[in-house]
Amino acid sequence: MTQTTPEQSGAARWQSRFDAAQAKGQVRDADFTTLSGMEVDPAYGPADGSEVPERIGWPGEFPFTRGLYPTGYRGRTWTIRQFAGFGNAVQTNERYKMILERGGGGLSVAFDMPTLMGRDSDDPMSLGEVGHCGVAIDSAADMEVLFDDLPLEQITTSMTISGPAVPVFCMYLVAAERQGVDLGVLNGTLQTDIFKEYIAQKEWLFAPEPHLRLIGDLMEYCAENIPAYKPLSVSGYHIREAGSTAAQELAYTLADGFGYVELGLSRGLDIEKFAPGLSFFFDSHLDFFEEIAKFRAARRIWARWLRDVYGAKTDKAQWMRFHTQTAGVSLTAQQPYNNVVRTAVEALAAVLGGTNSLHTNALDETLALPSEQAAEIALRTQQVIMEETGVVNVADPLGGSWYVEALTDKIEAEAEAIFDKIKAMGELGKPRNAEGGVDHEVGPMTSGILRGIEDGWFMSEIAEAAFQYQVALEKGDKKVVGVNCHTASVTHELEILRVSHEVEREQVAALADRKAARDDAAVRAAVARMVEVARTDANMVPAMLDAVRAEATLGEICDALRDEWGVYREPARF
């Protein structure tokens, strides 16, 4: 990067960085003019040449309010990463190939409910759920089929799973090994975010502490062996879908992220190396400008806290990279074609907010998993924004808008107030040592999060926000087209994707065949060794990989750990 000096104006500093990127070939060879052929600059500041306030800055400059890179989307556009998974691995593999053939830039795996809960397809608790909200994965053999003829060393792969994330990741690694891929070059993202499960989505396996132990092991393993892979995607999406406000989504998500930073530091990891492996996952809802402001505030808060609180010195360690998904809860069963418009508005907000990758929901997702036609429309929505609207020509085109900057500041202030509440809960909840002082075994934000989970504080705050919105909806203060206004329609009934129960029968039969063909003694021995490691301070990932290589199933691995660590029951709250 070209060296800049503090004495240079912000515009000059940005220009130096942009020129350096262009000299390195980091600017795309594309037409960066308006539809009418008008030349536009890569970034804009005050027309009178006055300095931009430091809290806003320039693209590629701390605090990164305006984006991580001086080139914006001129350097590279966001990754089109469509979330997909249904039925069995064969069916989902076919959908992935369709997405990639039609211009998708990466894969994002949706798992069915049994997989999300660490249970095999033949588990009695899986009955009726196999393959219905995502793809069924029981073992490394399923993962092999899922990525058949998809070169894992060339494509980035995101997996949306948290409770059993580590054993599922091990299955992904074994599938890559069986493709002959060097694991060290793999790239992608694993969700792994267990805090948001207790806060919002409720898909956990154990109490928080053993989950955090596994997450710490995964962070260490990826830092040492798979440096490009991001082992944690801190998720606000499910918090927002549960009913939170935009400021709550932002604050709870970043607080969770700070907790994982504290986890990495407690493991002795170098923040300059592990912080770039943390990514984020946000919801993009329908209030267009509020969402743009939320994304800009997120980058600014994260950069400032990583630098000033946790001591990160490099840009990469201060960067917030994030994926966005359009709001599932904004979709309506009534007049479902309106969902195409909603998704387009939400996607545009994500892009103007500087997202690094994006999933656009399909119009029929409120009714079922997306049909192939609906999935194609969702994909084309991103491509229209990328290729036809001109929004990729200028970095942070709304930067300097009085409204957007005021909203960014306001959301940031609300988030900081919530951080103070979380930290205060942590101070109240910290155990006292024999000398009467506070025992600092966990970081201040982690302590507050754990206390908030234990006391049901997050759940009650989200429930109150959801209640207030529902009241406004029922009173007609908030409008939803086709639901409480403009309800007359000529829309015909959609043909939706239905997953046959035959999928479950076939999956269970295939699992039985695989169990019959494997070496049971080797499986039992490998799982036993994994449990032995769980009783020590050693990293569990290598032992779990060995169990997966022996064809231990997801349910067998998770059941062994449930037996060892116990099952978490959420305290009743009234």
Phi, psi and omega in degrees: 000137178298136180287136175238163180239152179301334182289338179293149174293159178303319180296320180292321178298314179299315183299321179298317180292319179297315181298320179296319179295320179295320180296331179273005181077024183264013173246130183295149174274095186210169178274110181253050175243166176289174180302330180272002178092010181283132177291138176232149179281158179292336178203157183230149173224193181302134183295334182274003178082004180291161184287142174281135178305146185301325182292342178262306176066198180239158178304134180084010185234138175308136009266023172065025175305323186262011177122162186278335190239141178296338182273349186056218179281358172292331178287302172207143178282171177295157176279127174280106186237092183276128180285126183206147176168129176196156176063230181253179185296327180296312182296318181290324176303318178296320178294321178299317180296323176297315181298315181292320180296330184262012170114004175296148184255352181192168182253149175221119190266125171259126182257154177284170186297317177303318178296317180299333181260009177070037181236146178282162182294338180267004176291135179305330180286351179270352186305126178084357184245354187292121176077006189270329178243012180169189184273143178275124178232114180255333185203178177299331179298319176296320181294325175300314181294320182303322184251021179300131180063019175244109187290103187294337178284348184251344184240145175275139185233123176255141179231120184267089181201143185235301184307300178264032186300319187292311177296325177295320176298320177300322177294321175298317179296319179294321176299319178294318176304317183288343170278350184084021183274140171287114185300333182295343182260358182296147181220142179158200185215136172247135185294295169066353189287097184278334180303315183291340176293316178291328182283320192222308194272334171070033177244077178245168176247317187234185170293165184302320188299310178295328175298316180295326177298315179297320180295317177299318177299318181295318178301315179297315184297315181293320179300324183274329191240332184225071193298332182278342184279137181262109188281355183219125171242102186287122196251116169267346186305311185288333175294317179290320180295335178284349175122007182289166170280172178298318181293322177295316177304312182297311186292314181295322181293312180293324176300316176301317178299318177297324177299320179288329173298315178297325177297313179299317179295323180294337177275359181080016180283150179281119184299330180293337180263321185270333181299322176296344178274000175266129175234175185227160184220113184243160173271143170244111186262192193271342177283096194309305186285327177298320180292318178300315179297321180300315181295320181292318178295324181301312180299318184293314181297313183300314182298316183293316180293318180298322179283308192274331182262317188254356169084016178289135185253331184268156178303314185299326179285341180264347183290141167255112172262136182216148172261150178231143170235138177295159193285112176297323183288348178277346181284146182236145174287329176287136179046062190297338179292340173299337182295334176297317179293315180302313182297321180296318179296316180294320179295319179296322177298318179298318181292315179292339174275354174090032180298151178268334173208163191209138169244132175252129181290153178271155186296337185257010187289343175286346182253326186191179170297151187297138169287166181297321180295316180294323178296322179293319178298319178298318178295314181296331177302314178296319183293325176296315178299317183290319190262337192242341190267343182082003183289344179277355187283332188231133177286130178046063185297341179264001177301134182092351173297128181304317182293311183296318180293322178294319178295320178300314179297319183292316179295322177299315181297319178296320179295317181297324177295323178291321176303319180299320179295317182295316179296323178296321176298322180295320179296321179293327186270356184286134178292147178269142178271182186297333181273001180089358178276175181273134177277115185260054179288332176240160181292164185298321179286320178300316179300318179294320179297313181298320178293320179296323176293312182300320183273355182074018184294313180300314182299317182291323178295317178293318180299320179294318178296318179295321179296316181298321178294317181297320177299315179297324179293314183290330176282347182088005178291325173254135185253139171230113185298130180091350181247302178238012171201155179051056189270345178293140187205152172247012183297131178272164181292137181282148167272117186250160179284126178241127179273120182292144175294348175296331178301317180295316180298318179293321180294317179295320179294318179296322178295319178298319179297318181294320178295323181290331185271349186269174178268099185299322181297321178294322179296310181300319181295318181293318179294320178298319178296322178298317179294322177300318179295323179300336180273002179242185176265006182288158178290131185275345187298313180301318179293324178292322176300319179296321178296319180293319178299329178281002180076026168297142182273166178300315180298320180295318179294312183290323178296320178298322179283328174296319178297324182282317189256347183087169181251134181276132174245126180291131178299141179291137178234138181233000000 
